[in-house]
């Protein structure tokens, strides 16, 4: 049985209220951004909701809210790049990943390697002179007449690099059907009852890091993560450690619903 999905409550424009929660939202003054119809609590829930489940307008509001909360522009751009390839992650999860020291170190190392490869690939010697075009041998009249009589394909049905296949080749790209946590979920089943770190959030703002860890723990407990279903078979919890990081822990506890 699948757990209830996190429902993003959208405030109604006419009434100025947040349906289902009774939270009044204020209309922002002209030029104040794109968060006019969402309360602070609603924006928090949308920021922890899977990116693929948000509409374009909701995504825009989540971006604006995170910038207002102090997220730098480079971190926001990197998080959006990560969400393009991992749409099942939330904005909170993406920001937690790109702002972690390990991710920043790996990103800097990758950029340095790319720069070295580009430098090594740049030729230092003078560019080679273009080769002279080949001179085609003259063709006799009989050969030209025979070629002219051959039927030519209609325009638009052939090309220099086109291939016509009866069947498509096998797609070898890995497509995880259970999401990014399938390996961790499998390992927890092998060690039932034992807690393990699921994700750590290192933020300059401890409050936002703790909110992100709590949101992920709630997804575990509600069965919102495909590889950790049915609901109740996994347990999630969160703690703020001495170093200031907020960590989501999880464990396998049984078959659930």
C-alpha positions in Angstrom: 0.0 0.0 0.0 1.5 3.3 -1.0 1.8 6.0 1.6 0.0 9.3 1.2 1.9 11.6 -1.1 2.8 15.1 0.2 0.2 17.4 -1.1 1.2 20.9 -1.9 -1.5 23.3 -0.9 -1.9 26.2 -3.2 -3.4 29.4 -1.8 -6.5 30.6 -3.6 -6.1 34.0 -5.2 -9.6 35.3 -4.6 -9.9 34.3 -0.9 -6.3 34.9 0.0 -6.3 31.8 2.1 -4.3 28.5 2.2 -6.8 25.7 1.6 -6.8 23.0 4.2 -4.7 24.9 6.7 -6.6 28.1 7.3 -3.4 30.2 7.0 -4.2 33.7 5.7 -1.7 34.9 3.1 -1.0 38.5 2.5 -0.8 40.0 -1.0 2.8 41.3 -1.5 3.1 44.9 -2.6 3.9 45.6 -6.3 7.4 44.4 -7.2 7.9 42.3 -4.1 8.4 38.9 -5.9 6.4 35.8 -6.9 5.4 34.5 -3.5 2.2 36.6 -3.1 -0.2 33.7 -2.7 1.7 31.3 -0.5 2.2 31.4 3.3 5.6 30.7 4.9 4.5 27.2 6.0 3.3 26.4 2.4 6.6 27.5 0.9 8.5 25.3 3.4 6.4 22.3 2.3 6.9 23.0 -1.4 10.7 23.4 -0.8 10.8 19.9 0.7 8.4 18.4 -1.9 9.9 16.4 -4.9 10.7 18.9 -7.7 8.9 16.9 -10.4 5.7 17.3 -8.5 5.7 21.1 -8.5 4.1 23.3 -11.2 6.3 26.0 -13.0 4.7 28.7 -10.9 5.4 26.8 -7.7 9.0 26.2 -8.6 9.4 29.9 -9.3 8.0 30.7 -5.8 10.4 28.1 -4.2 13.4 29.7 -5.9 12.4 33.2 -4.8 11.7 32.0 -1.2 15.1 30.2 -0.9 16.9 33.3 -2.2 15.1 35.4 0.3 16.1 32.9 3.0 19.8 33.6 2.2 20.7 31.0 -0.5 23.5 32.3 -2.7 22.9 32.6 -6.5 25.8 30.1 -7.3 24.3 27.5 -4.9 20.8 28.0 -6.3 22.1 27.6 -9.9 24.0 24.4 -9.0 20.9 23.0 -7.2 18.7 23.6 -10.2 21.3 21.9 -12.4 21.2 18.9 -10.0 17.4 18.8 -10.1 17.4 18.6 -13.9 18.9 15.2 -13.7 17.3 14.2 -10.3 13.7 15.5 -10.4 12.7 13.2 -7.7 14.7 15.2 -5.2 13.3 18.3 -3.5 14.9 21.7 -3.5 15.9 21.3 0.1 17.7 18.0 -0.7 19.4 19.5 -3.7 20.6 22.6 -1.7 21.8 20.3 1.1 23.9 18.3 -1.3 25.4 21.2 -3.3 26.3 23.1 -0.1 28.0 20.2 1.6 31.9 20.5 1.9 32.3 17.1 0.1 30.3 18.2 -2.9 32.0 21.6 -3.2 35.5 19.9 -3.0 34.5 17.4 -5.7 33.1 20.1 -7.9 36.2 22.2 -7.6 38.4 19.2 -8.4 36.3 18.4 -11.5 36.6 21.9 -12.8 40.4 21.9 -12.2 40.7 18.6 -14.1 38.6 19.9 -17.0 40.8 23.0 -17.2 43.9 20.8 -17.3 42.5 18.6 -20.1 41.5 21.6 -22.2 45.0 23.1 -21.7 46.6 19.8 -22.7 44.4 19.5 -25.8 45.3 23.0 -27.1 48.0 22.6 -29.8 51.1 24.7 -29.2 52.5 24.2 -32.7 51.4 26.1 -35.8 48.2 24.8 -37.3 48.6 22.4 -40.2 48.0 23.8 -43.6 44.8 22.7 -45.2 45.2 19.7 -47.6 44.7 20.4 -51.3 41.4 19.1 -52.6 41.6 15.8 -54.4 41.3 15.9 -58.2 38.6 13.6 -59.4 39.4 11.5 -62.5 37.5 12.4 -65.6 34.6 10.1 -66.4 33.6 9.0 -69.8 30.3 9.6 -71.5 29.0 6.1 -71.1 29.5 6.2 -67.3 27.7 9.6 -67.0 24.8 8.4 -69.1 24.4 5.3 -67.0 24.3 7.2 -63.8 21.8 9.6 -65.1 19.4 6.7 -66.0 19.5 5.3 -62.4 16.4 6.1 -60.3 17.0 8.7 -57.7 15.4 8.7 -54.2 12.7 11.3 -53.5 13.7 14.4 -51.6 13.5 13.9 -47.8 13.8 10.1 -47.7 17.6 9.7 -47.5 20.7 11.4 -46.1 24.4 11.0 -45.7 24.3 9.5 -42.2 20.8 8.0 -42.1 20.1 4.4 -41.3 16.9 2.5 -41.6 16.3 -0.1 -38.9 13.5 -2.6 -38.4 14.0 -2.5 -34.6 15.5 0.0 -32.2 18.7 -1.0 -30.4 18.7 -2.0 -26.7 18.9 1.0 -24.4 21.7 0.3 -22.0 21.3 3.5 -19.9 20.5 2.6 -16.2 17.1 3.7 -15.2 16.5 3.2 -11.4 12.8 2.2 -10.9 12.9 2.7 -7.1 14.7 6.1 -6.9 18.1 7.2 -5.5 17.7 5.4 -2.2 17.2 1.8 -3.5 20.7 0.7 -2.5 20.4 2.1 1.0 16.9 0.7 1.4 18.2 -2.8 0.4 21.2 -2.5 2.9 18.8 -1.6 5.7 16.7 -4.7 5.1 19.8 -6.8 5.6 20.4 -5.0 8.9 16.9 -4.6 10.4 16.5 -2.4 13.5 19.9 -0.7 13.0 20.0 3.0 12.4 22.1 4.5 9.5 22.7 7.9 8.2 20.5 8.7 5.2 21.5 12.3 4.5 23.3 15.1 6.3 22.5 18.8 5.8 25.3 21.3 6.4 24.0 24.8 6.3 25.0 28.2 7.6 21.4 28.5 8.9 20.9 25.6 11.3 17.1 26.1 11.3 16.8 25.4 7.6 19.2 22.4 7.8 17.1 20.9 10.6 13.9 21.6 8.6 15.4 19.7 5.6 16.4 16.7 7.7 12.9 16.6 9.3 11.2 16.8 5.9 13.2 13.8 4.6 12.5 11.8 7.8 8.7 12.5 7.3 9.0 11.2 3.7 10.4 7.9 5.1 7.7 7.6 7.7 4.9 8.4 5.3 6.0 5.9 2.6 6.6 8.7 0.1 10.0 7.2 -1.0 9.3 4.4 -3.5 12.1 2.1 -2.4 11.0 2.4 1.3 7.5 1.1 1.0 5.0 -0.1 2.2 4.4 2.6 4.7 5.6 1.6 8.2 8.3 -0.8 7.1 10.9 2.0 7.5 11.4 4.5 10.3 12.9 7.9 9.9 14.3 10.4 12.5 16.5 13.5 12.5 19.0 15.0 14.9 21.3 18.1 15.0 24.8 17.0 15.8 27.6 18.8 17.7 29.2 20.1 14.5 26.0 21.9 13.6 24.9 19.5 10.8 21.4 18.2 10.7 21.2 14.5 9.9 18.3 12.3 8.8 18.6 8.7 10.1 16.5 5.7 9.0 16.1 2.0 9.7 14.1 -1.0 8.5 11.6 -2.2 11.2 9.3 -4.6 9.4 6.8 -5.3 6.7 4.6 -2.3 7.4 1.1 -2.0 6.0 
